[in-house]
Amino acid sequence: MLTYPTIDPIALSLGPLKIHWYGLMYLVGFALAWMLGRWRVAHSHYGSRLDSPWSAEMVDDLIFYGVIGTIAGGRLGYMLFYGQAQILDNPLNLLKVWQGGMSFHGGLIGVLLAIWLFARKYQLRFFEVGDFLAPLVPLGLLAGRVGNFINGELWGHATHVPWGMRLPCMRFPESCQGLPSGTLWSLPLHPSQLYEAMLEGLVLFVVLWLFSRRPRPTMAVSGLFLLLYGLFRFAVEWVRQPDAHIGYLAFNWLTMGQLLSLPMLLAGAGLLVWAYRGGAVRSS
């Protein structure tokens, strides 16, 4: 079994200013998306075709729109889906992003709105923008899940697998509830944040990047992103502990994450069917 390493969630303290690893992981994710987008424009047929609408400056603009959509939608979505009590307790909790509490599904809604605004500004089709952006996103998801791990949140159920991770009871007393008084370490838990980092981050990135290297029907890349993310998230939720203040929504297994992922699965499958039946091919 493994033990959770001692990691201070605060990366740097400058007087009253505290820079958290969680926030830095978001910066890493946005920077990676920007670099990948720039590389794609410069080295792929997006940059070489005379009729291509994409430019490096447009990538800069798209990432800016995406940052606003991700942060605003992610935080608002988390508080609406998971933290209504925190809003009622203190509306200013909406602003405390550094404490964790960002919803992917809320961030997705924010990014969809950002894509719509960006597409309207540059007179592009919605899914033309979505198909370009989708392969740039997963490495940011990987960075975000690493931030969850450093924050010590979103743990899985107890397990006997060799990579199960024990947590120090002093830092994570909730993980040691039910154990004898004086116990120093929790039972081994699934490091579900790292599962999500691998599936939603690395695996999803590799699949989408390779898939989008060839011309695909419009909506196909976006559809594959939604389908695979929904599938990976739904699967990991089986071993991830539900939020303590929400628990299971139904059947003693359905979590909020699974409920929110079901529309993504359906939408992704629908877009793929629609894309390949429509047959409108674009360069990706």
Helices and strands as residue ranges (DSSP letters): E 2-3, E 10-14, E 17-20, H 21-43, H 45-48, H 56-81, H 84-89, G 91-95, G 97-99, H 104-122, H 126-133, G 134-136, H 138-151, E 165-166, G 173-176, H 192-196, I 197-203, H 204-211, E 216-217, H 220-236, H 256-278, E 281-282
